[in-house]
Amino acid sequence: MLGITYLMTAPTASLERELKFALDLRASLPDLEPLVGAVIRLPDQLLHTTYFDTSDMRLWQRRITLRHRSGEDTEEGTWTLKLPVESAATTLERTELSWPGPKKDVPAEVPTLLRGILRQGRLQEVVQLESMRRRVLLCDGPPLGELDDDVVTVLRGARKGFTFRQVELELEDGVDRSHAKSDARVITSVLKALRKAGAHPEDEPKFAKSIGGLRSERETGGDKSVEDVVHRCIVNSLGRLLDHDIRLRLSPSEPPQEAVHQARVATRRLRSDLRTFASVLDPVWLRHVTNDLQWIGTVLGSVRDVDVLEQRLSLSDPSEPLERVGREELSARLSWQRRDLSRHLGEALDTDRYLQLLGRLHAAVHALPVRPPPKSSHSGSRPAAEPAAAVLPKLVRTPWIDLQKKVKKAGRHPSDRQLHRIRIRAKRLRYAAEAAQPTVGRRARRTAKAAERLQTILGEHHDAVEAERWLRREGPNASAVGGFAAGLLTARQQRDQRRLRRRWRSVWKSLGARKNTAWFR
């Protein structure tokens, strides 16, 4: 444990957008002034950087880095927490939170934001670097970005003494995002010149290079056994949950809609997968984990339901000015409800129950709690060790049969509740087929896509039903214009329900086609 204290300081938030290049220590950078118009040489910097993580690298497993750096602008140094951002851009994009302060004082917000990932894990120094940085500012009128040429030496860590060179082009906010042709042309010219000088694009941060890359939690040679499949399902869903856990903690009073949605998907998918593979898992562990997943999924779902309702009420433009005013009133009611539910979500994320759930799942990644072989088994082989290719069709068949039964029981005129149950079974079939896809291939992918289409249509129907129910409950309590808007919106939800009821049968029939089900029947 580090001899450090926790200091409460307001962070500075920004979005870092940069391109990284590896360059030979002896190579020379090209003259970029003819390309960009003006190059301003900035003072060189000698940087000392210390990266922190747990002993099992929990932050880096999520592509998160925490560092303290001195030698830049502040006298005592700066703490920086970098979070990856999902983006289709060619630049490496990360959300960057910074706090001024000395190395001995970790900002108090850091363990709070990272609580879901750290849990009982303790931060410690992992590696120390020294960097000689040469800097130039690229200008074409307004600044385009800063080009940093770093020669980095590992002072402490597993690769002590290792020296490498990394060139970073950090773009100014707005550059190449506004699609301004002039900016794009200049940046493209700079990149071509760097490549011509021998610079090779790379996406590894300095921390990754200093430790020799990502240390995987478990190396696998593919899904050979059922245990491999279950392990992959847990790793993927736990990873998704943890990636969005920190985003939920960044803004607990107004959690981002996408973070709520993705965290909820992670809990529901994992609960469904564990149910599919229940025959190979320890029943006591399974009962505890699935109950806790259902609990936190419900808490997340309450916030997500409000977000979906808000989206449904905004699907069409108001036909009259009075309806617009009424919608604003209804939207204000939803906002109030979301704030209240978000508070409950924030409280749930800090409970021992939730943190222990994450701990159980983390432990299962390293040692899957599998069901022991039956006493009647003479071979002593465990069900989880059976070949995935042989067992998966049987496991996918179970949710398919369950779905068939629900459709048959619903009859020609199913109730809203029955359609919702059919949707849940379709989703379970989809998740089971997706779990089998790496082993079975495109046949399982076809099944998953067909099940997803049915799930989507019935999901939209359920959303319309829930929207109508909310409007009927809130409309009488609203003002005259609010009630007027609620009446118009209720009629639209009813029309959507009738339209979706007409469609779902054909989609169900398509799902049952032999090309989608032959491989597991």
Secondary structure, 3 states (H helix, E strand, C coil): CCCCEEECCCCEEEEEEEEEEECCCCCCCCCCHHHHCEEEEEEEEEEEEEEEECCCCHHHHCCCEEEEEECCCCCCCEEEEEEECCCCCCCEEEEEEEEECCCCEEECHHHHHCHHHHCCCCCEEEEEEEEEEEEEEEECCCEEEEEEEEEEEEEECCCCCCEEEEEEEEECCCCCCCCCHHHHHHHHHHHHHHHHCCCEEECCCHHHHHHCCCCCCCCCCCCCEHHHHHHHHHHHHHHHHHHHHHHHHHCCCCCCHHHHHHHHHHHHHHHHHHHHCHHHECHHHHHHHHHHHHHHHHHHHHHHHHHHHHHHHCCCCCCCHHHHHHHHHHHHHHHHHHHHHHHHHHHHHCCHHHHHHHHHHHHHHHCCCECCCCCCCCCCCCHHHCEHHHHHHHHHHHHHHHHHHHHHHHCCCCCHHHHHHHHHHHHHHHHHHHHHHHHHCHHHHHHHHHHHHHHHHHHHHHHHHHHHHHHHHHHHHCCHHHHHHHHHHHHHHHHHHHHHHHHHHHHHHHHCCHHHHCCCC
